């Protein structure tokens, strides 16, 4: 269970998320939706549409041991 951030390295825009999958798998899911213009986050979709695919990176923020911790840590990183 992971907390991650996806960052647009040109604008500094961030997306914080959680997953029980691998970070690579989760990033591929985001990219697939963004390429189809069907991402659930309109701010991220708009930024994706204006910038190159190579302007994005994903980074692991922390690993969690329970769903409760996963939810708490996601909120923490969104608020930071």
C-alpha positions as CSV (number, residue, x, y, z in Angstrom):
1,X,0.0,0.0,0.0
2,X,1.6,3.2,-1.2
3,X,1.2,7.0,-1.2
4,X,2.6,8.6,-4.3
5,X,2.7,12.0,-6.0
6,X,2.6,12.7,-9.7
7,X,4.3,16.0,-10.6
8,X,4.4,18.1,-13.7
9,X,8.1,19.1,-13.6
10,X,7.5,22.2,-15.7
11,X,4.7,23.7,-13.6
12,X,5.2,22.1,-10.2
13,X,1.6,20.9,-10.2
14,X,1.0,17.9,-8.0
15,X,-1.4,15.0,-7.7
16,X,-1.3,12.9,-4.5
17,X,-2.8,9.5,-4.6
18,X,-2.9,6.1,-3.0
19,X,-2.7,2.6,-4.3
20,X,-2.5,-1.1,-3.3
21,X,-0.9,-1.8,-6.7
22,X,2.7,-1.1,-7.7
23,X,3.6,2.5,-8.4
24,X,4.5,1.6,-12.0
25,X,1.1,0.0,-12.6
26,X,-0.7,3.0,-11.0
27,X,1.2,5.5,-13.1
28,X,0.3,3.6,-16.3
29,X,-3.4,3.7,-15.3
30,X,-3.2,7.5,-14.9
31,X,-1.4,7.9,-18.2
32,X,-3.9,5.7,-20.1
33,X,-6.8,7.8,-18.8
34,X,-5.0,11.1,-19.5
35,X,-4.2,10.1,-23.1
36,X,-7.9,9.3,-23.6
37,X,-8.9,12.6,-22.1
38,X,-10.9,10.8,-19.4
39,X,-9.0,11.4,-16.2
40,X,-11.2,12.0,-13.1
41,X,-9.2,15.0,-12.0
42,X,-9.9,17.9,-14.3
43,X,-7.0,20.0,-13.2
44,X,-4.6,17.2,-14.0
45,X,-6.3,16.5,-17.3
46,X,-6.1,20.2,-18.3
47,X,-2.4,20.3,-17.4
48,X,-1.7,17.1,-19.3
49,X,-3.4,18.5,-22.4
50,X,-1.2,21.6,-22.3
51,X,2.2,19.8,-21.7
52,X,4.3,17.0,-23.0
53,X,4.0,13.5,-21.6
54,X,7.7,13.7,-20.7
55,X,6.9,16.6,-18.3
56,X,5.5,14.2,-15.7
57,X,7.1,12.0,-13.1
58,X,5.8,9.8,-10.3
59,X,7.4,9.5,-6.9
60,X,6.8,7.2,-3.9
61,X,6.1,9.2,-0.8
62,X,5.5,6.4,1.8
63,X,4.5,2.8,2.3
64,X,1.6,2.0,4.6
65,X,0.6,-1.1,6.6
66,X,-3.1,-0.7,6.7
67,X,-6.0,0.9,4.8
68,X,-6.6,3.2,7.8
69,X,-2.9,4.4,7.7
70,X,-3.1,4.7,3.9
71,X,-6.1,7.0,4.1
72,X,-4.6,9.1,6.9
73,X,-1.2,9.5,5.1
74,X,-2.9,10.5,1.9
75,X,-4.8,13.3,3.7
76,X,-1.5,14.3,5.4
77,X,0.3,14.6,2.1
78,X,-2.5,16.5,0.4
79,X,-2.6,19.0,3.3
80,X,1.2,19.5,3.4
